[in-house]
Amino acid sequence: MEPTLVAVAHGSRDPRALHTARALLARVRELRPRLEVRLGHIELSEPPLDDVLRDLRGEAVLVPLLLGRGHHVKHDLPGAAARAPHLRTSLAGPLGPHPLLVEALYERLLEAGWTPGSAVVLAAAGSRDPESAADTRRTAGLLAERLGGVPVVPAYASAAAPTVPDAVRSLAARGHHQTAVASYFTAPGRFASQCAGAAPGRAAAPLGDHPALARLLLHRYDQARARPGGPLRPELLAV
């Protein structure tokens, strides 16, 4: 049997987050019906990741529903794997950066009514980890290319600068007065709502259960299987 895919979400007090994660994993199961897929959370939501791993046997691949190489990916996931010595575990890289992620961002912007030529603020959670910030900037660059070269400025809900309002003001100072906000969040929650509320115009929905995200989840799973126990090398994250 193939190793169990354990999708690891951050967790949220917003009940829409759990609903969204389950809807995304339903798409994953449709794409690969024979694969066992489980959901675990780092905090705030049920079921906790430790409980999910405790109930499994054999092999598992932990795939974070996270968008960059921050603290949760580097510390929480390896810690959870270490607390489950009865399992043979592999750790997948975060979802971003990747062209499939950019395609989902692009389509969410179109759904929100983004018009060609308008600048975009890529609103993310934020992290003190410089590699996480680098991943977000890389995604912003890829999204700018996908949108035909319009400016895409990363902004953050916490732990990093600029904020969404500051990014909007910066773009306005450069002559970009029509700005949309792209939601660089996998699911609804406090930070996603905070960033959308700061948008002066159109704000895209979180990535949610977009089909491209389901394909990307399986891609990260397959990558991890090809290099079990191997390091999360940065050069692998955009492919």
Buried (B, 14 or more C-beta within 10 A) or exposed (E): EBBBBBBBBBBBEBEBBBBBBEEBBEBBBEEBEEBBBBBBBBEBBEBBBBEBBEEBEEBBBBBBBBBBBBBBBBEBBBEBBEEBEEBBBBBBBBBBBBBBBBBBBBBBBEEBEBEEEBBBBBBBBBBEBEBBBBBBBBBBBBBBEBBEEBBBBBBBBEBBEBBBBBBBBBBBEEEBEBBBBBBBBBBBBBBBBBBBEBBBBBBBBBBBBBBBBBBBBBBBBBBBBEBEEEEBEBEBBBE
